[in-house]
């Protein structure tokens, strides 16, 4: 095994000991401004010094920032660099200070513009979990409040709990029915939600119940909800007559309950098609792990109307032909479909689904064969207006990264305003229609830095510094999907690529920019060097520092890329 040695007499060199008699020596580079950055600095400086006025001009003219408040932002940048006396002076700063600012968190890639939060709930995508209590797979993993807490702290706004009676029938448990998953009592789950609901965001949390309990236990659950949440619980006076959902702004710091309402005198004669579940898939789907049958949730008439009155979002699954369930009713509601049902039905009825989601809520959940808690492509749900695209948050891989990327928009509050194209009632969006290019996004990949700080010297390669390559692409509607690659920079901890890529976008409102760095091994087994996913609609133009994340979606301390974003809008 090679042993890296930083020789005391060669501080700018790194030695890799390959064997007793042979060493490889590499120049140990430090991050320095690429030539293009130096050229930009010269354009916006005078005699090698960038003044406050120069910085304001740079921010407005080159970075495309708003003039309002620009002096304050420039002062913040100056203040952040004042303690670096070797690169900063009273009149301004040198190119090294300018470069340090470009790589800092003050120069992040996303705008801080907040979405309008006063529209009905149906006008937003909600960060949604599936079986939120599970810590692992769907068959044998543990159920725990820790998974719920982790999701809420991540910004998830919709928590799903499966309610089942215990063996004595006198208490309510949360677990995945028909599997070997362990159980946790409902009360600790509700307390965990109360204590953590608004740690990441003040916007409402929706609890979706898959209800398999008797009327007696429903009465017990109602008491629990009132005792634990109190005034936090949103209880509309006539939920079965709600013609429009309230807005997230109106519902701040509120808890909403969503489930199939129990049968009662108040709603017996008002049952709609969507309230009685029946799978659209084959009968054998009932043996699948994620199959959920809401018809198991009551044994006759409900004698505890309090439980029904606590349900602010009335839910159900389709009966018979799904198209009939999508007919607009006076009262708004939530409909649940599996990913497979959505895929099948959207082939011929995509616009019907989009129209339904303009007033009502649509929840999509993973198909039953995903026993490993894997996830599906969320874009199919989003492009049809589905607000609740439910994901296994304990899963991994690139689909979860797309989900995280979407909800980095709007300040990471867990609610993202749906684009106007999905809300236009006069021209219903057709996800399958061909469209003209609206925007071209150009991305210039300058360089990367930080791996030497966050990783050991032999993490990527025993015998030399790493060989990094950037994978960069768009995930969106089918016509916009694209993936491109930089060249591989060999034996360099601070790679400089200086390569530009263009992405033509027909629906930029839904596009996500996915970035991944790999350390190429010519054996074919590449090492992971970081990733991130960003909503294109909130990218800031100009030169930006993009911090990368590990496989779990957590930020590295130092690893980042320096990128240049530029938009070219097409005239139709």
N, C-alpha and C positions, 0 to 999 in steps of 0.2 A: 504494500500500500504506500502511496506517495505521502510524504509529509511536507506541508508547506512551511517555509521558513522565511520570515522577513528579516533579512540580514541587517545588523546594526549599521554597517558601513554603506549600505545601499538602501536607504529608506524608501526610495522610489522604485524599488524592485522587489519582486516576489519570487522565491525559489521553491520549486516542488522537487522533493527528493524522491526519485523513482526507484533507486536501488542504492547499494552501498557505494558505488563508484560513479553514479551519474545523477546530475541534477538538471532540471529545466528551469531557466530563469526568464521571468516576464517583467516588463515594465509595469509598475503599479501606478495607474493613472488616477488622477483626481478629476472630479467633475469641473469642467470649465466651459465657458460660453461657446457654443458653435459659432462659426464664422457668420452665419446668417443673423444670429442674435447681436453680435458685435456691430454688424452693419445697421441694424435697426436702432441700436443705442446711439451710434454716431449721428443718425438722422434726427434724433430727438434729444440731443445734448449739445453743449457748447464747450469747446476746449476740454473734452473728456469728462465733463461734469453735467449731470442731469439735475436741473433745478425743479422746484415745485411746479412752476409754470410748464416746464418741459414735460413733467410727469402727467400733468392734467391734459396736455395736448396728446400725449401718447395714449392715455386711457380713452379719450373721446375719439380720436381719429383712427387709431390702429386697432384698439380693442373693442370699439363700438359701444362704449358705455354711455349712459345718459349724462348730459351736462349738469343736470340738477344734482347738487350735492357732491360734485366731482372734487372740489377743493377739500372737503372733509375726508373723502376716501383717499386722496393723495396724501393728506397729512397723516392718516392712519398708517399708510405704507412707510412714510418717512420715520414715524415714531418707532415702528417695528425694527428699524435698521440702525437707530442712533447709537446703540451700544457697540456696534461693530466699527470701532474707530479707524481700523486700517482700510475700510472700504467706504467710509462715510465722512463727509466734512460738512461744515455749517452751510455752505452754499448749495449742497446737493450731494449726490453720490456717484461713485465710479461704476464702471461696467460690471465689476464683480458684485456690487450691491444690487444693481439692476437684475443681474442673473439670479442672485439669491432670492429676490422678491418673486421673480417668475416661477421659481420652484417651490414657493411657500404656499401654505394653506390659504393665505389672503388672495391667492390667484386661482381659486378652484374653478372647475369646469361648468358648474350649474348656476343658473340665475336664482335669486332669492325671491322672485315674484310669487306671491301667493294667489291661488285660484279663488274665484268667487265662490264662497261657501253658503250662499243664500238660496240656491236652487233646491228643488226636491231631491230627496235621497237617491231616487232613481237616475239622477243625472251624473252619478259618480261611480267610478270603480272603487271597490272596497278591498282592502288587504285582508284576504280571507284564508282561514285555516281549515283543514279537514282532520277530523278525529284528533282534536287539539290536545288531548290528554295522553296520547301515545308517545313513548320515548323511542320506539324503534319500528320494527316491522308490524304488519297488520294482523299477524297470526299469533305470536307468542311473546311479544314485548310487554314491558311493564307499563301500567297506567299510572300517571303521577301528576301532581299539581306543578311540579318543576317544569314540565313541558308547556303548560299553560302560561306560567310566569315568563318563561323564556320568550314565548311568542308575543306576549303583550309588550315586553320590554323592547322587542324588535320593531314594534309598531303595528302589529297585526290588530285589526279592528273587529274581525268576526271570529268568534270562538265556537267550535262545535263540541257538544257533549251528548253522548248516547246514554239515555236513562233506562235502567233496568231495575226490577225489584230484587231485593236480596232473597236468600233461600226461605226466610220466614215470612216474607211479604210485608214486613213492617218498616222497611227503610229503602232508600234509593241509592243504587250504585251506578258508577260510570265505568263502562268498559265496552269493548267491541264484541257484540253479541255473536254467539256461535263460534267463538275462537278460544284460544288458550291464553289470551291476554289477561293480565291480572286486573283487579278491580280497585277503585278508589271511591270513597264515599262522596256523595254530591256536595254536602255542606263544605268540606275543605276546598273543593273546586270553586265554589261560589265565593268563598272568603278570599281565595287567591286572586280571583278576578277583581273583587272589590278593592283589594289592597294594591293592585298593579295596573288597573284598567287605564289610568291616565298618567302613567309614568313617562310614556313616550309621546303622548298626544292628548289634547283635551277634547278631541272630537269623539262622538259616541261609539260605544262598544256594543255590538250585536251578539247575543248568545243564541245560537240555533240549537234547539233540542231535537234529537231523534228520540221520540217519546214512545216507550214500550211499557208503560206503567198503568196501573189500575186507577179508576177515579179516586179511590181513597188516597193513594199515593200522590196523585195530582194535587189533591187538597193539601197534602203535607209539603209538596214542593212550593205551592203558592205561599204557604206560611213562611217557608225558608226564604223565598225571594223577598218578601216584605220585611222580614226581620233583618236580613243581611244588608239589603240595598237601600231600604227605606225610601227617602225622597230621590235617590239617584235613579230609581226605576221609572221609566217613562210609561205611563198608563193612559192612553187616550180614552175619552169618554165612550165613544162608539167605534171601536177598532174595525168591526165588521162593516161599517159604513164609510170608512176612510176613502175619500176620492183622490187624495194626493198625499204623498209622504211629506212629513216636515223636512226642513233643511238640516244639514249638519250643524250649521251655526245655531239654529234653534235648539238642537239636541246636545249641545256641548255638555260634557261631564254627565251624560245620561247613559243608562243601561237599557237596552231594548231586548225583549224576548221575541224570538221567532220560532214558531212551530205550527204544526197542524192543530187547529182549534178542536177541542173536544165537542162531541155532539151535545147540544143543549136546546132547550125550547127557543132560545134567541136566534140560533143559527140553523136549526134543523130544516126550515123551509127555504133557507137562503144558500144551501150548499151549491157550490159551483163545481164544474167539471174537474177542476184541478185538485180538489180536496180529497179525492179517493184514489189512492195509488194503485197503479197497475203497470208492471214493467212493459216497455215496448220491445225489450229484447226477448229472446227465446226463454222458455220456462226454466231451462237448465241454469240460467243466470241466478236463480234464487239460491243456488248452492255456492255461489261465489262469495268471497269473503266480504266484499264491500256492499253486498246487496242489502237494501234497507226497505222494510215494508211498514209504512206508517199506519197500515190498517190494524197492526197489532197493538196500537196504543190505547185502546179503550175497550172495555167490556160492557157495552150497553150505554145507556144515557148517562151523561155527566151530571152528578148531583152537587158539584162544587163550581158554580159559575165564576167564583173568584179567580180560578186558574185561567179560564178563558178570557177574563177581563184583563189579565196581565200580559196577554199576547198582543204586542203592538204591530207585529208584521206577520200576518196570517199566511201560512205556507201549505204547500201540497205538492203532489206529483201527478203526472198525467194519467187520465183514464181514457182508454180507447185511442182514438186518433188525436195525435198531439195538436194538429192544426186547429181543432175545435177549442183546445185549451188556450190558444193564443188569441182568441177573439176577445176584444176589449170589453171589460165589464165596468160597471159604475165604480165598484170598490177596487182599490189597488191590492196587490198580493204578491207573494213570492212563489215561483215555480222552481223545482229542482230537476235537473237532468244529468245523467252521467255523460262523461266525455264522449262515449260511443254514440249515445242517443243524439247529442248535439251534432256530431260529425255526420251521422246518417241523415238526420232531418234537414240539416243546413244545405245539403246538396240540391234540394229543390225548393226549399222554403226559407232561404236566408233572410229575405226582406220581411217576412212575417215575424221572424224572431226579433229583428232589429226594431220593428214597429212596436212589438210587445214590450221591449225593454225601455221604450221612451217614457212609459209611465209606471211599469211594474218592475219587480226585481227578478232576475234570473240567476240561479246558483248552479254552477257546474261542479261536479265532483269526480274524482278518479274512478275509472272502471274497476270492477271487482278483482280482476286478475293482477292488479298491482300490489301483490302481497308483500313486496319488499319496500313498500312506501315510496316507490318512485313516483315521478310526476309526468304530466303530459304537456303539450305545447299550449301555453295560456293564450297565445295570440288568436286562436280560433274562437275562444270565448269573447275576448275583447273586441274583435272586429265585428261581432254580432251584438255588441252592446251589453253582454253579460256583466253584471256588476260584481257578482261574487264568484270568482274563479278560485275554487277551493283547492289548496295545496297541502301536501304533507310537509310541514316545515322542518321535520327531522330528516327529510330526504336530502338529496344533493344533486349534483350535476348541473348542466347548463340550463335546464328549464327553470330551476329554482333561481338561478342567477338572473334570468329574464324577469321573473316575478319581482325580485329585489330591485332590479333596475327601474321597472315601471314605477315602483312606490318610493323611489328617491325623489320623484317629482313632488311639487307642492310642499317643499320643506320636510318631506318624510313623515307627514302627519297621518298617513294611512288612508287618505281619501284623495283621489285624482279626478278632476273634472273631466267628464267624457268630452271628446271633441265635438264641435258643432255639427260635423257631418253625420254623427250618429243620433243627433237630436232633431234634425230637420224633418218636420212632419209633412212638408210639402214635396220633398224629394227624398224618399227613403233610400238610405245607403244600401247598395248591393255589394256585398263583399267579393262577389265573383266577377263583377264588371271590370272591363279594361278601362284604365284611366291614363290621362296624359301626365307626364312628369311635371310635378309642381315645383320641386326644389332639387338642387344638386348640392350635396354636402361634400366639401373638400377637407380632407384630414391630412395634415403634414406631420409625420412622425419624426421629431427632431432626435431625441435621445432618451435614455433611461438612467436612473441612478438609485442607490440605496440598498442594493442586494448585498454588498460587502458588509453593511452595517447590520442587516437582519438575518444573515445566514453565515454559517461557518465556512472557512476557506475551502473545505473539500466537500461541501454539501452537494454541489452540482457535478464536480469532476475531481477525481483524485490526483490527476496528473497535470492539470492546467486550469487557468481561469475559465469561466463559463462561456458558452457560445449561444447568445440570445437571439431569438427571432420573435417578432410581434405578429400576432394574428388579429385582424381587425375587420369587423363586418357589421352588417345591418340585419336585424331580425324584425320583421314587420309583416305586412300583407305579402302574398306570394310573389308579386312582381317586384317587390323591393328587396327581397332577401339576397344577400351577397356576402362573400367572404374573400378577403385578400390577405397577402402576406408580405412582410418585408424580407429583405435578404437576411442571412445569418451573419452576425458580426462575431468572429471567432476570438477566443482568448481575451475577453475584455469585460471587466466589471462595470464599466461605464460606456456602454455601446452608443455610438452615434450612427443613426440610419439616414436621416435626412431624405426620407422618401414620402411622396405624396400620393394619395388615393382619392378617387372620386366615387360618390354613390348617388345615383339618380333615384329620387323618391317620388312615388305617386301619391302616397298617403303619409307624409312626414309626421302627421299628428300622432300616429300609432307606432312610429319607428323607434327602435332601441339600438344603440351603438354598443356592440359587445367587443371587448378588448381582452386578449389573453397573451401572455408572454410564456414562451417555452424555452428551455435550454436544450438545444438539439444534441442528441446523441446519435451518431451515425450508425449505431446498431439498430436504430428505430425506436428505442424506448426513451422518449423525451421526458425531461423533468419539468415539473410545473414551476413557473416563475412569477405567477400572479395573474389576477383577472379583475375586471370590473364591468359593469353594465350601466349605461346612462341613457335617460330619455332624450331623444333628439330634440324634442319640442322645447327643452329647457337648457340646451347647450348655450354657453356664452361664446360668441365669436372671439377670435384673437388667439394669442398664445396662452395656453393654460397648463397648469400642473395637475395631472390626473393621478391620484393615489390609487395603488392597487391593493387587492384583497387576497386572502388565502382561500383555500378550498371551501372553508366554512362561511365565507362571506365577511370575515373580520378584516379590518384594515391592518396592513403592515405598518410598522412604525416609520419606516423610511422609504420603502420602495415606491417609486413614482415614474411616470413618463412625462416628457414635455412635448405637448402636441399643439398644433395650430388648427383651429376650426374656422371655416369660411363657408358662408351660405350664398348661393346664387339662385335667386327666385326667378322662375320662368313666367313670362307673360302669356296668358292663354288667349 
